[in-house]
Amino acid sequence: MNLQDKRILITGAFGALGSAVALAAHAAGARVAGIDHAASAPAPLRDAGIHSCGNVDLADAAAAQRAVDAAAAALGGLDALVNIAGSFRWQTLEAGDLDTWDLLYRINLRTAAAASKAALPHLRNSAAGRIINIGANAAHKAGAGMGAYAASKAGVARLTEALAEELKDSHITVNAVLPSILDTAANRRDMPDADFQRWVSPAQLAQVILFLASDQASAITGALLPVTGRV
């Protein structure tokens, strides 16, 4: 994937998927910045010279605007925003806490909305603006204990569709990927008996995300793209 000199901002950049996307984009020639709620970037991002900003509550509109503006200034503008910031909780409604619904709405959906709103003035100055969101294949049909998570990710899908329509007469596209289970250390710990080979690796999903950020994806907007491996 050739992303030479594309200016790409990634939220949730310090996690497993965010780091994979940041490093893949950097390897493809992009100028990359990362934002995260965590305090400090992992060593591979620091070693690659990726501009990083930690301790950011992206669900706070003012904080999101400051962080996005700072990243755009560091990159000399913005061509693509990849909204990866998010979290997961497995919790039944009967035994769970209703606050979990508010938490996942805030982390999974509000962060994407706030970052996108903050990025739009910068993306409008790009010749080919891109927003790529991370939805979830589980949002199509939620299983037991998945209600709060699936509802928040269904919101990401509707945000993607609505914003794509809002911007369809502009040069900005808005799409989402819908992964199944990512092959991360945390998921392996939580599901030790699973067949990890059936899952989607962060590196595999990163390549799909970067395609949507590329010039080759200019005709795609409002898409919800399943990336499910063999799950």
C-alpha positions, 0 to 999 in steps of 0.5 A, spaced: 500 500 500 502 506 497 500 512 502 506 516 501 506 523 505 498 522 507 497 525 513 494 520 518 491 521 525 489 514 529 485 514 535 486 509 540 493 508 537 497 505 543 493 499 543 494 492 539 490 494 533 492 502 533 499 500 534 499 495 528 495 501 523 500 506 525 506 502 524 503 499 517 501 506 515 508 509 517 511 503 513 507 505 507 510 512 507 505 516 511 506 521 516 502 519 522 500 521 529 496 517 534 492 519 540 490 515 546 487 515 553 493 512 555 499 516 558 505 514 553 506 511 547 509 504 546 516 503 544 515 501 537 511 507 536 516 512 539 522 508 535 518 510 529 518 517 530 510 517 530 507 523 533 504 521 539 499 525 544 497 521 551 492 522 556 486 525 552 479 523 553 476 523 546 469 523 549 470 530 551 469 535 545 474 540 547 479 535 549 478 532 542 479 538 538 485 540 542 488 533 540 486 533 533 488 540 532 495 539 535 496 532 531 494 536 524 499 542 526 504 536 527 503 533 521 502 539 516 494 538 515 490 531 515 488 527 510 485 521 514 482 519 521 482 512 523 477 512 529 480 506 533 479 508 540 474 503 544 473 498 549 469 491 550 465 489 556 461 482 556 456 483 561 449 480 561 443 485 563 440 481 569 447 481 572 450 487 570 450 494 571 447 499 567 453 504 567 456 499 562 451 501 557 453 509 558 461 507 559 461 503 552 457 508 549 462 514 551 468 510 549 466 506 543 461 511 539 462 518 542 469 518 541 468 517 534 463 522 533 468 527 537 474 526 533 470 526 527 467 533 528 474 535 530 477 533 524 472 535 519 475 542 518 482 539 517 479 534 512 476 539 508 482 542 506 485 535 504 484 533 496 481 526 499 479 526 506 478 519 509 474 517 516 475 510 517 471 507 523 471 501 527 465 497 528 464 490 530 461 484 526 457 482 533 453 488 532 449 485 527 446 480 532 448 480 539 449 474 543 448 473 551 452 478 554 454 483 548 448 487 549 452 494 551 457 492 546 453 491 540 449 497 541 455 502 542 458 499 535 451 499 532 451 506 533 458 507 530 455 503 524 449 508 524 454 514 525 458 512 519 452 511 514 449 518 516 456 522 516 457 519 509 451 521 507 452 528 510 459 529 506 457 525 500 457 531 495 464 533 498 471 530 497 471 526 504 469 519 504 466 515 511 467 508 512 467 502 517 470 496 518 467 490 522 471 485 525 470 479 528 475 477 534 482 480 533 488 476 535 490 479 541 494 477 547 488 479 551 483 475 547 487 469 547 488 470 555 480 471 555 479 465 550 485 460 551 481 454 548 479 458 541 482 456 535 486 463 534 488 461 527 481 463 525 481 470 528 483 476 524 490 479 526 491 486 527 496 486 521 491 483 517 485 488 519 490 494 518 491 493 511 484 493 510 483 500 514 489 503 510 486 501 503 480 505 505 485 511 507 488 510 500 486 513 493 484 507 490 478 507 495 475 514 493 469 511 490 467 507 497 463 511 502 458 509 507 460 502 507 460 497 513 465 492 511 466 485 514 473 483 516 471 476 520 477 471 518 474 464 519 470 466 525 
